[in-house]
Amino acid sequence: MAEEEKRNTEKQEKASELARQERTKMEKENAVIKDCEKQIEMLAKKDRNSLSPEELMKLGSDMKTAKDLADKIKAEREIGKEAQVGTEKTVISGMVHKTVELWMIHTEKMDGWLKTTLMGAMTEINKLLREDGITENRTPWVAKATGYDRKAGMESEWRISKIREDVTEIEVFKRVNACLVGFFTDRNDYQKAWIGRGDTIPLVAPSAPSDHIKDRKELELNLKEENKKVKFGDRLPRKFGSYRPLGFVFEVENKEEVLKVINSGIK
């Protein structure tokens, strides 16, 4: 854990330094653009009637040179230069942007149909996120989805990148989850979504009321209601194999919660 925190700190420092360098560059470019505009304005005010043909040609050339330089700088900014730092940080126009990970549970099998649907969802959601960026005059968020066929169920991982550092994970979740609900609910393929917060720890309970285990959401609600001191993971609990139909697997946030369950059990 300490090593991981150290690596994350190093990445953040590198991203911050790149952002500082980019801001310095932008300040210098702003000064060049301002000088070009002043030069064009000054040249435009010259009395052309008093100039010789050679001087008129030089005047036009000087104005074109100044305009071309200012336009080149502005055009390069329109393209938007980016610098990637690891997989989590991106520096865009002198600002550090982060990546937020979301997970979603599907009801359908992760077969060819769902994979195709997942790609369609990614296209549609990115369209909505681009519209948000245009409306709010900021860099649009970008969503990338990957599907997984797990024992815990069919899941998709959504990595949302190019998010400003001052935007909270909750804000990202609310917006992207609304997109997921809108797309997948109509297809009867949405169970739950949550913010990825690192690796949770799975535990096995030897038994549970059979009527509860049939519904994973109901089982989760019962677990959290009866064990309010335990910090459970976000993934829905599931049945533990076919040979122990009353057992189930659930997840807790960290090792401290594991010890809590071992010492006190669950209800």
N, C-alpha and C positions, 0 to 999 in steps of 0.2 A: 504493500500500500504506500509506504514512504517513497519507494522508487518511482511508482506511478505518479504520485503527487509532484515529485521532483521533475519528471519528464513534462508533466502538464505545465508546471511553472516555467520551465525553459521554453516551451512552445509559445506560451503567452508572452514572455519577454521578447522572444524573437519576432513575434507578430507585432508587438507594440513598437519595436525598433523599426521594422519595415514600414509601419504606418507613419512613424515620425519622419523617416526619410522621404516618404511619398509626399507628406504635407509640406516639407521643406522645398521639394522639387516643384510642387504646385504653386507655392508662394513666389518662387523665382520665375516660373512661367507666367504668373499673373502680372508680375512686374514687366516682363518682356511684352506681353500683350498690351499693357497700358502704354508703354513707350511707343509701340507700333501705331497705336491709335492716335497718340499725340502727334507723331511724325506725319501721319496721313492728314490729320486736321491742319497742321501747320503748312504742309505742302499744298493742300487744296486752296489755301487762302492767298497763295502767291499770285501776283498780277501777271497773267500769261501774255498780255499785250506787250510787256517790256522784255520778254524773253526771246532769245534767238531760237531757231529751229533745233540746234544742238541742245540748248538748255531745256527746251520743251520735252525733247526726247528723254533727257536725263531725269526731268521731273516725273514723267510718266513711269519711267523705270524704277525710280526710288519709291514711288507710291505703290507700284505693283509688288516690289520686294517686301515692303513693310506689310502689305495686306496678305501676301502669300504666307509669310512667317506666322502671322497671327492666326490665319485660317488653318495652317498645319497643326499648330498647338491645340486649337479648339477641336479639330477633327480627331486627333489622337485621343483626346479626352472623351469624345463621343463613343469611341470604340470601347473604352473602359478597360484599363490595365488591371490585371489581377495577379496576386502572388499567393500561392498556396503554401501553408505552413502545416505539415502533417496532414491528417485527414479531417481535423476539426476546425482549423482556423484559415480564413482567407482575408487578405488585405485588398480592399477595393477603394480606389480614390482616397488613399490616406486614412482609411478607417478600418478597424479590425472587425471582421464578421465571423460568426460562429456557426456550428452545426448542431441541431437538436435531433435526437433520435426518438421516434415514436414506434410503438408496436400495436398491431391490430389482430384480433382473433376472428377468423372466418368460420362460416358454417359449412361451406362447400369444400370438397376435396381439392387439393392442390394439383389438379390434373391440367391437361392442355387448355381446357375451357377457362379455368380460373386464371391461369397464367396470362392468357390473352386478355381476359377481363382486367387483370391487374395492370397490364400495359396501357389499356384504354383508360383506366382510372388515373394513372400517372400523367397521361397526356391531358386529360380533362382538368385535373387538379393543378397542374402547372399553368394551364391557361388561366385559371381563376387567380392563381398567385401572381402571374404577370399583370393581370388587370389591377390587382391590389397595388402592386408596385407603381404602376402608371398613375393610378388615382392618388396615391399618397406621396408621389414624387420621390421615390427611393428605389434602391436596387431591389428588383423582384426576388423573392425567395424561390429556391429550386428544390423540387421533391424528386427523390429517387427511391423506387420501391423494389424489394426483393422478397420472394415468397419462400416459405419453409413448410415442409411437412413434418411436424413434430409429434412426439407422443402426447404432448399437451394439447394438440389440436393443430389445425391449419392456421398459420400465422403469416403476416407480412411485416417486414421491417421498413419503416419510412424514415429516410435521412433527409432532413430539411436544412439546406445550406444557404449561405449568403444572408444570415440574420445579423443585424446590428447587435453589438454587445449589450446595449441598454434595453433590448427587448427580452422579456422574461420567458422562461420555458412555458409557463402557464398561458401566456398570450399566444405563443406559437401553437400550443396544443388546442386551445379553443378554436382558433381559425382553421387549422388543418383537420381537426376532428369533425368540425362542421362539414368540411368538404367530403371527408370519408363517409360520414353518416348520409349525406345527400346522395352520394354515388352508390354506395353498397346497400343501403336499406331498401331501396327500390328493387334490388336483386335478391332480397332476403338473405344477405350474406354478411351482416354486421352483428357481432356479439359484443365486442368491447375493444377500446383502445386506451393506451396509457403512455406516459413518458418513460423512455428507457433510462434507468438510473444505475447501470452497471449490473453485474451478475448477482442474482438472488440465489438463495440456497433451498433446494427441494428437500422436503421431509415426507415420511410416509406415516399415515394414521392407520392403524390396523382395522378400524371399523367405523361405520357411520350409519345412521338410519337409512334404509334402502330407498325410502321415498325422497330423501334429500339428495342422494347421490345421482339421481336421474337428471336433475337439473343443476348444472354447474354454477349458474348465477345464484340460485337459491342456496346452494351449499356455501358459496362464498359469503353471502349475506349472513347466514347463520354463524359461520366461523367468526366473522368480525364482530357480530353482535354479542356473542357469548364469550369472546376473548379480547376485550377492548384494550388490554395492556400489551398485546402482542402486535408487532408491526409486520403485517403480512406483505408479501410481494403482490404485484398487480395482476399477474397471470392467474386465470381461473383455475381452481382445483380440478382434478380429474380422477377417474377411477384407476385403481391400481391393478392392472392386468385382469385376465379373465379367470384366474384361479382364486382370486380373493375379491369377489364382487362387492363386498362391503367395505373394503379398504380404499383409501384415496391418497393422492399425492397433493400436497400444497406447498407453497413457497413462503419463506420469510426473508426479510431484507438483508440480514447480516449474521455474523457469528454470535453476536450478543443475543439476538433473538432466538437463535438455535438453543443456546444455554438456558434461556428463559423457558422455552417449551420443554426441554429435557427435565428441568427442575420442577416445573409446575404442571406440565401437561397442557392439554387443550380440552375444552368442553364440547 
